[in-house]
Amino acid sequence: MNEEETKEQDSGVELEFDLGDPPQKVWRAISIPELRERWLPSEALADPDAVTVTPGQEVRYKLRDDSPPFLESTVTFTITPNATGGTCLRIVHELTDARFDRMAGAAANSNSPPLMLAA
């Protein structure tokens, strides 16, 4: 891993890695369950099968937190060859749980103007 770039979004994180291994080897690591299990355990997956697959280029998995509130998210792995024969690996992890949208809109203090009650 030579370079890493991180971008935070409102509901997710985007990472980019420049790897020395060829795209075929990286693709195997992210797409074959036995190899993927070493770094992305099946307990973290909401579904053991990929949500979408573009062979040799992109795979997306659905994840679920293992602790309350058990939010769901997706993680997308995109690989492209780089100029040195290695691989550019892009990982985008997005919170997709519908409950997050409702929580994001309301602040804990509701941001309403204070009201005083008459005694």
N, C-alpha and C positions, 0 to 999 in steps of 0.2 A: 504494500500500500504506500504509494508515494505522496499523493495529494488528497486532501479531504476538504470539501467545501460544504458548509452547513448554512441552510436558509430556514428561518422559522416562518411559518405562515400562521394565520389565525387558528386553524384547526389541524395543523400538522407540521411535520418537519421534512425537509428535503436534504439529502446527503449525496455527495458525489465522491467517488473513489477512483483513483487511477491505479489499476492493478497490473502487475507484471505478467500474470498468467493469461494464456490465450482465451478468447471468448468461449470456446467449446468447453473448457474446463470450468469456467465460472458458471456457464449455463447448467452444467451437470450439478454443481453444488447448490444451485437455487431451485432446481426443478425435480431432482430425484429425491423422493421422500427419505430414503435411508441416509443420504448425504446431508440433506437439509436439516434432519433431526439433530445433528450435532450442534447447530447454532440457532435453530428456530424450532424448539420442541413442539410436538403435536398438541400438547396441553394448551399452548398459547393460541392455537388455531380454532376458530369457530367451526370450520369445516376442513377436513384433511385434504380435500381436493381444491385445486386452484379455481378461483372465480373466473379468470380469463387467462388464456395462454396464446402468445404469438411465438411459435417455436423458434428458439435460438435468439429471441430478441427481448421478450417481455413476459413476465408472469405476475399475477396479482392474487394475493391471499386475503381471506377475511379473518381478522383476529378478534378475540374477546378477552377483556381483562379477567384475571383470576380472583379479583377481590371486588367488593361492592364499590361502585354501582354497576359493575360488569359492563362497561361501555364497549361498543363494537367499533372497529376501525378496519381500514384496508392498508395493506402495504404492497407497493408496486416496485418490482425490480426490473430495471431496464439495462440491457448491456449493449454496448457498441464497441467495435474494435478501435484501438487508438493507434497513433502513428508509429509506436515502437513495437507493435506486434502483441501488445497486452490488451487490456480491457478497461473501458470506462464503465463503471457500475454506478447507476443512479438509483437511489432508494427514496421513495416518497411514502411517508406514513401519514395517513389522514384519518382524523376522527370522523366517522360517518354516522354515529348513533344519532337517531332523531331526537333523543332526549337532550343531547348536547345543544342543539339549536334552541330549544326552549330555555335551557339554563343560561345560554349566552346572552339572551335578550333581557333578562331581568337581573338587576343587581341585588345583592343581599339587602341593601337598605332601600330599595325601590326607587331611589333618586327622586322621590316626591318631595315637594316643599313641606317643611315641618308644620304641623297643625297643633295648636294649643287647645286643650280642653277647658271649658269653663267649669269652675268649681260649683 
